[in-house]
Amino acid sequence: MVLFSELVEIIDPDPHPAPLNMAIDEALLRQAAQPTLRIYRWSEPSVSCGYFGKLRAAQEVAAGRMLVRRWTGGGIVEHSGDLTYTLIVPRGDPFYRNPAGESYRLIHAEIARLLAREGVAADLVAAENAPASSACFVSPVQYDVVVNAAKIAGAAQRRTRWGLLHQGSIQMKAWPADLREKLAPAFGVRTVPIGLTTEIVQTASALVAAKYGSAAWTEKF
């Protein structure tokens, strides 16, 4: 089952600093009129922590790497060679009406199906069967994607007045060929590629200064 009849795919090949990556996601969320996917890269090894994550635990994992606090929840995620993506769904789209757990399941089910088509034996975790951990990829939770019981895909969500923000990471030692190019067609029947607009870049830059790049935001909890 493909999730969307039409999906906007943001073409963003240039690596960005961690605060700017988070800011671009929020800027896109604010103006998205259609379901939108962005796959992005990091300009240096970085660590992101969930909105309510404890600063000290995140700093211990970061160990001097760039640390940024996400607007979404979830645990601590290390970013370097991972495939990091954001899926945005406006409030008016039918998909937005899915409860949080169901939207998480549906998105990860498509990732698992894509990996299966590429010869990777991926499954969804059926129930929460591991102790909680602040490190996101240590303990899989319900509807995470696993291969041989090891978590390879997790995500965090936030629902806002603009819509659903789903930030995910896929982490594998060996990637199927062209996985980045195949993710958008796994979510949408028709994909519409566009670049980052000047408006989005300007909004994101302001969000870096006011929010994601500030100590007050990073040290929030």
HUTA-V908029 format. One record per residue. SS is DSSP state (hx for helix, st for strand, lp for the rest). PHI is phi in degrees with one decimal (* if undefined). Layout:
SS&PHI / SS&PHI
//
This chain:
lp&* / lp&-83.0 / lp&-75.2 / st&-133.1 / st&-70.8 / st&-141.9 / st&-133.2 / st&-80.1 / st&-110.1 / st&-80.7 / st&-88.1 / lp&-140.7 / lp&-78.1 / lp&-81.2 / lp&-65.0 / st&-127.1 / lp&-62.8 / hx&-54.9 / hx&-59.8 / hx&-69.8 / hx&-58.7 / hx&-65.2 / hx&-67.7 / hx&-62.1 / hx&-58.8 / hx&-67.2 / hx&-61.2 / hx&-65.5 / hx&-58.2 / hx&-64.8 / hx&-118.0 / lp&-66.3 / lp&-101.0 / lp&-135.9 / lp&-52.8 / st&-135.9 / st&-117.8 / st&-129.5 / st&-109.7 / st&-141.4 / lp&-123.1 / st&-114.9 / lp&-74.8 / lp&-155.6 / lp&-53.7 / st&-138.6 / st&-134.2 / st&-115.4 / st&-123.8 / lp&-66.6 / lp&-53.2 / lp&-96.0 / lp&-65.3 / lp&-78.8 / hx&-59.0 / hx&-60.5 / hx&-62.4 / hx&-65.6 / hx&-64.0 / hx&-64.1 / hx&-71.3 / hx&-63.6 / lp&47.9 / lp&94.5 / lp&-75.1 / st&-58.2 / st&-117.9 / st&-135.7 / st&-95.1 / lp&-76.8 / lp&-83.0 / lp&-81.5 / lp&-84.9 / lp&85.9 / lp&-99.7 / st&-92.0 / st&-126.2 / st&-90.5 / st&-122.0 / lp&-152.9 / lp&-99.2 / lp&-79.2 / st&-94.8 / st&-102.3 / st&-140.3 / st&-130.3 / st&-115.1 / st&-116.3 / st&-127.0 / st&-63.0 / lp&-59.1 / lp&-79.0 / lp&-79.3 / hx&-55.7 / hx&-61.7 / hx&-61.6 / hx&-74.1 / lp&-65.3 / lp&-58.8 / hx&-54.9 / hx&-61.9 / hx&-71.1 / hx&-63.2 / hx&-61.1 / hx&-64.2 / hx&-63.3 / hx&-65.5 / hx&-70.9 / hx&-63.4 / hx&-68.0 / hx&-64.5 / hx&-62.6 / hx&-65.4 / hx&-60.8 / hx&-63.6 / hx&-62.7 / hx&-64.8 / lp&-93.2 / lp&88.7 / lp&-101.9 / lp&-79.5 / st&-98.8 / st&-135.4 / st&-95.6 / lp&-69.8 / lp&-75.0 / lp&-152.2 / lp&-69.6 / lp&-127.9 / lp&-139.8 / lp&-64.2 / lp&-67.5 / lp&-144.7 / lp&-71.8 / st&-85.1 / lp&-57.3 / lp&-93.3 / lp&-81.2 / lp&-125.6 / lp&-68.4 / lp&-117.2 / lp&-55.1 / lp&73.8 / lp&-67.6 / st&-97.3 / st&-127.7 / st&-128.5 / lp&52.1 / lp&71.2 / st&-97.1 / st&-68.3 / st&-123.7 / st&-147.1 / st&-140.0 / st&-160.4 / st&-142.4 / st&-129.8 / st&-147.9 / st&-104.1 / lp&-130.6 / lp&-67.5 / lp&-88.9 / st&153.7 / st&-95.2 / st&-110.5 / st&-119.1 / st&-109.6 / st&-129.2 / st&-138.1 / st&-114.8 / lp&-127.5 / lp&-138.7 / lp&-74.6 / lp&-127.3 / lp&-90.4 / lp&-61.2 / lp&-61.6 / lp&59.9 / hx&-62.0 / hx&-58.4 / hx&-72.8 / hx&-95.1 / hx&-70.4 / hx&-60.2 / hx&-63.7 / hx&-71.2 / hx&-96.7 / st&-128.6 / st&-63.6 / st&-124.7 / st&-115.0 / st&-119.0 / st&-79.5 / st&-141.5 / st&-92.4 / lp&-70.7 / lp&-83.1 / hx&-59.6 / hx&-61.7 / hx&-64.2 / hx&-62.5 / hx&-66.6 / hx&-62.7 / hx&-64.0 / hx&-61.8 / hx&-66.3 / hx&-69.7 / hx&-63.2 / hx&-67.3 / hx&-90.2 / hx&-138.5 / hx&-66.8 / lp&-96.4 / lp&-96.1 / hx&-64.4 / hx&-60.6 / hx&-76.0 / hx&-62.7 / lp&-96.3 / lp&-59.0 / lp&-131.1
//
